[in-house]
Amino acid sequence: MKKSLGMIQVCVGSYDQFVDISEPDSPGWFQLIIVQKGGARLWLKSDELSLGCGDLCLVNTSENLNTAVDAGSQIVTIRMPVETLTEDAVHLGYHLRASGLVFKPNVFKLEQLGVLKHQILSLLDAEPGQTPEQLKVQYRHFFSCLLLQRFENNADPFYKVSYCENPKIEKIRRWVISDPRKEYKPLDLAAYINVSERSLYHLFKNEFGLSPRVYICHIKLECIYRELVDLKSMKNITQVALEYGFNNLGRFAKVYRDYFGESPSQTCRR
């Protein structure tokens, strides 16, 4: 049985006999696999997972998945497009790395998800033709939150600069996050959201008590923080700061410490 609920696809398979399934790379989807009856064994690129009744796991995009399903099993697969989950991650205030969103392959019990278990089961019960569009959007947002918050991954919440309810500021936030090393002048920001430069300043002053320049600086600092945490020996703090437009290194160190409460070198030692 297959059905689509907006951006989410649900597939329920019942197997009367042992089945060995091999799937090629699926670059467009993340897949949540749930065993409702019986059991299954999954072979991923570097992991082998064993799932019993009530177990679930999340399969990354581009995984070469081989599955051995026991006789008498019922397997549910809930799929979400990579682009959709990535968009929702940014919306929810997560910092995504250049390598893309990647989840750690772990097995969970459905019961461990608490009340979220019932939300997942409601996805299975929902009828596409009878589900209003607004509810489909709610399913999508719930499912994105579930994956990002309950399954270990390489995305990190921003320290302070998270999603903003003001659509104009949120449009700027996403623009800057998409290319944080670029220089953004107030005039460019104003033109991007189709307001005057004066209105731009009032917008940020009323929302945050900050100027647009300071707000952009904060986004850059948050991106630098993630780079310093993952800093490889090929780079140093000076190189990273310069890449993001901080040419005065003494000034950079001060604003960084004021923002995070620690020096860049302390972040590197994490």
C-alpha positions as CSV (number, residue, x, y, z in Angstrom):
1,M,0.0,0.0,0.0
2,K,1.4,3.4,-1.0
3,K,0.1,6.9,-0.5
4,S,1.3,10.5,-0.6
5,L,0.6,13.1,2.0
6,G,2.0,16.3,0.5
7,M,5.8,15.9,0.5
8,I,5.6,12.7,2.6
9,Q,5.3,9.3,1.0
10,V,4.1,6.3,3.0
11,C,4.5,2.7,1.9
12,V,3.3,-0.4,3.9
13,G,4.5,-3.8,2.8
14,S,3.3,-7.2,4.1
15,Y,5.5,-10.2,3.4
16,D,4.2,-13.8,3.7
17,Q,7.6,-15.3,3.0
18,F,11.3,-14.4,3.5
19,V,12.3,-11.6,1.0
20,D,15.7,-10.2,0.1
21,I,15.4,-6.6,-1.2
22,S,18.1,-4.6,-2.8
23,E,17.6,-0.9,-3.5
24,P,20.0,1.3,-5.4
25,D,21.2,4.6,-4.1
26,S,18.2,6.9,-3.4
27,P,19.7,10.4,-3.7
28,G,16.4,12.2,-3.3
29,W,15.0,10.8,-0.1
30,F,15.5,10.2,3.6
31,Q,13.6,7.0,4.7
32,L,12.2,6.1,8.1
33,I,11.8,2.3,8.3
34,I,9.5,0.9,10.9
35,V,8.9,-2.8,11.6
36,Q,5.3,-3.3,12.7
37,K,5.4,-7.1,12.6
38,G,8.2,-9.7,12.4
39,G,11.7,-8.5,11.8
40,A,14.3,-7.3,9.2
41,R,18.0,-6.9,8.8
42,L,19.4,-3.9,7.0
43,W,22.8,-3.7,5.3
44,L,24.0,-0.1,4.7
45,K,27.3,1.2,3.4
46,S,29.2,0.5,6.6
47,D,26.6,-0.7,9.1
48,E,24.4,-3.8,9.7
49,L,21.2,-3.2,11.6
50,S,18.8,-5.7,13.0
51,L,15.2,-4.6,13.6
52,G,12.5,-6.4,15.5
53,C,8.8,-5.7,16.0
54,G,8.4,-2.1,17.1
55,D,11.9,-1.0,16.0
56,L,12.6,1.8,13.6
57,C,15.7,3.4,12.0
58,L,16.5,6.3,9.6
59,V,18.3,5.6,6.3
60,N,20.3,8.4,4.8
61,T,20.0,9.6,1.3
62,S,22.4,7.9,-1.2
63,E,22.6,4.8,1.0
64,N,22.9,1.5,-0.9
65,L,20.3,-0.4,1.1
66,N,19.9,-4.2,1.2
67,T,17.1,-5.6,3.4
68,A,16.3,-9.1,4.4
69,V,12.7,-9.3,5.6
70,D,11.4,-12.2,7.7
71,A,8.3,-14.2,6.7
72,G,5.2,-12.8,8.3
73,S,6.6,-9.2,8.6
74,Q,5.0,-5.9,8.0
75,I,7.3,-3.0,7.1
76,V,6.4,0.7,6.9
77,T,8.6,3.1,5.0
78,I,8.0,6.9,5.4
79,R,10.0,8.9,2.9
80,M,10.7,12.6,2.8
81,P,12.6,14.5,0.0
82,V,16.1,15.7,0.8
83,E,15.3,19.2,-0.4
84,T,12.2,19.4,1.9
85,L,14.0,18.3,5.0
86,T,16.9,20.6,4.3
87,E,14.5,23.5,3.8
88,D,12.8,22.7,7.1
89,A,16.1,22.4,8.9
90,V,17.0,25.9,7.9
91,H,13.5,27.1,8.8
92,L,13.9,25.6,12.3
93,G,17.3,27.3,12.8
94,Y,19.8,24.5,12.1
95,H,23.2,25.1,10.6
96,L,23.9,22.7,7.8
97,R,27.4,21.7,6.8
98,A,28.7,21.7,3.2
99,S,28.6,17.9,3.2
100,G,24.8,18.0,3.6
101,L,22.5,16.6,6.2
102,V,23.6,13.1,7.5
103,F,22.0,11.0,10.2
104,K,23.8,8.4,12.4
105,P,22.3,4.9,11.8
106,N,20.7,3.9,15.0
107,V,17.8,1.6,15.9
108,F,15.1,2.9,18.2
109,K,12.0,1.5,19.7
110,L,8.8,3.2,18.5
111,E,7.8,3.3,22.2
112,Q,10.8,5.5,22.9
113,L,9.3,8.4,21.0
114,G,6.5,8.8,23.5
115,V,3.6,10.9,22.3
116,L,5.3,11.1,18.9
117,K,4.5,7.5,18.4
118,H,0.9,8.4,18.0
119,Q,1.7,11.1,15.5
120,I,3.6,8.6,13.4
121,L,0.7,6.2,13.6
122,S,-1.7,9.0,12.5
123,L,0.4,9.3,9.3
124,L,-0.3,5.7,8.6
125,D,-4.0,6.1,9.2
126,A,-4.4,9.4,7.1
127,E,-6.2,9.1,3.8
128,P,-4.6,11.2,1.1
129,G,-7.9,12.1,-0.6
130,Q,-9.6,13.1,2.7
131,T,-6.6,15.0,4.2
132,P,-6.8,18.8,3.8
133,E,-3.7,20.6,2.5
134,Q,-3.2,22.4,5.8
135,L,-3.0,19.1,7.7
136,K,-0.5,17.7,5.1
137,V,1.7,20.7,5.9
138,Q,1.4,20.0,9.6
139,Y,2.4,16.4,9.0
140,R,5.4,17.6,7.1
141,H,6.5,20.0,9.9
142,F,6.0,17.4,12.5
143,F,7.9,14.8,10.6
144,S,10.9,17.2,10.0
145,C,11.0,18.1,13.7
146,L,10.9,14.4,14.6
147,L,13.8,13.5,12.4
148,L,16.0,16.5,13.3
149,Q,15.4,16.4,17.1
150,R,15.2,12.6,17.8
151,F,17.7,11.2,15.4
152,E,21.4,12.0,15.8
153,N,22.7,14.1,12.9
154,N,25.5,16.5,11.8
155,A,23.3,19.6,11.9
156,D,23.6,22.1,14.8
157,P,21.1,24.6,16.1
158,F,22.2,28.2,15.7
159,Y,23.3,29.7,19.0
160,K,21.0,32.8,18.7
161,V,20.2,33.6,15.1
162,S,17.3,31.2,14.6
163,Y,14.1,31.4,12.6
164,C,12.3,34.7,12.6
165,E,8.5,35.2,12.4
166,N,9.0,38.4,10.4
167,P,9.0,37.2,6.7
168,K,11.3,40.0,5.5
169,I,14.0,39.3,8.2
170,E,13.6,35.5,7.6
171,K,14.2,36.1,3.9
172,I,17.4,37.9,4.7
173,R,18.5,35.3,7.2
174,R,18.2,32.5,4.7
175,W,20.0,34.5,2.0
176,V,23.0,35.2,4.3
177,I,23.1,31.6,5.5
178,S,23.2,30.3,2.0
179,D,26.5,32.2,1.4
180,P,27.8,33.5,4.7
181,R,31.3,34.4,3.4
182,K,29.9,37.0,1.1
183,E,29.9,40.7,2.0
184,Y,26.3,42.1,2.6
185,K,25.8,45.8,2.5
186,P,22.7,47.4,4.0
187,L,21.7,48.8,0.5
188,D,21.9,45.2,-0.9
189,L,19.7,43.9,2.0
190,A,17.1,46.6,1.5
191,A,16.9,45.9,-2.2
192,Y,16.6,42.2,-1.6
193,I,13.4,42.6,0.5
194,N,12.2,45.6,-1.5
195,V,12.3,48.3,1.2
196,S,14.3,51.5,1.7
197,E,17.5,51.5,3.6
198,R,15.9,53.6,6.3
199,S,13.0,51.1,6.6
200,L,15.6,48.3,6.8
201,Y,17.2,49.9,9.8
202,H,13.8,50.5,11.5
203,L,12.8,46.8,10.8
204,F,15.9,45.4,12.6
205,K,15.8,48.0,15.4
206,N,12.2,47.2,16.2
207,E,12.7,43.4,16.0
208,F,16.1,42.9,17.7
209,G,17.4,46.3,18.8
210,L,20.3,45.7,16.4
211,S,21.5,47.2,13.1
212,P,21.4,45.0,10.0
213,R,25.3,45.0,10.0
214,V,25.4,43.6,13.5
215,Y,22.7,41.0,12.7
216,I,24.8,39.8,9.6
217,C,27.9,39.8,11.8
218,H,26.1,37.4,14.3
219,I,25.2,35.0,11.5
220,K,28.8,35.0,10.3
221,L,30.1,34.4,13.8
222,E,27.8,31.4,14.2
223,C,29.1,29.9,10.9
224,I,32.6,30.5,12.0
225,Y,31.9,28.8,15.3
226,R,30.8,25.6,13.5
227,E,33.9,25.8,11.3
228,L,36.2,26.2,14.3
229,V,34.6,23.2,16.1
230,D,35.3,21.1,13.1
231,L,38.6,22.8,12.2
232,K,41.0,20.7,10.2
233,S,44.8,21.2,10.4
234,M,44.7,22.6,6.8
235,K,43.2,25.8,8.2
236,N,43.8,28.1,11.2
237,I,41.7,30.7,13.0
238,T,43.1,33.6,11.0
239,Q,42.3,31.9,7.7
240,V,38.7,31.3,8.7
241,A,38.2,34.8,10.0
242,L,39.5,36.3,6.8
243,E,37.3,34.1,4.7
244,Y,34.3,35.6,6.5
245,G,35.5,39.2,6.0
246,F,37.0,39.9,9.4
247,N,40.2,41.6,8.4
248,N,40.9,43.2,11.8
249,L,41.8,40.1,13.8
250,G,41.9,41.9,17.2
251,R,38.4,43.2,16.6
252,F,37.3,39.7,15.5
253,A,38.5,38.1,18.7
254,K,36.7,40.7,20.8
255,V,33.3,40.4,19.1
256,Y,33.6,36.6,19.1
257,R,34.3,36.5,22.8
258,D,31.5,39.0,23.5
259,Y,29.1,36.8,21.5
260,F,30.0,33.3,22.7
261,G,31.7,33.9,26.0
262,E,34.9,32.2,24.9
263,S,37.8,32.9,22.6
264,P,38.2,31.3,19.1
265,S,41.1,29.2,20.4
266,Q,38.9,27.9,23.2
267,T,36.3,26.8,20.6
268,C,39.0,25.0,18.6
269,R,39.9,23.0,21.7
270,R,36.4,21.6,22.1
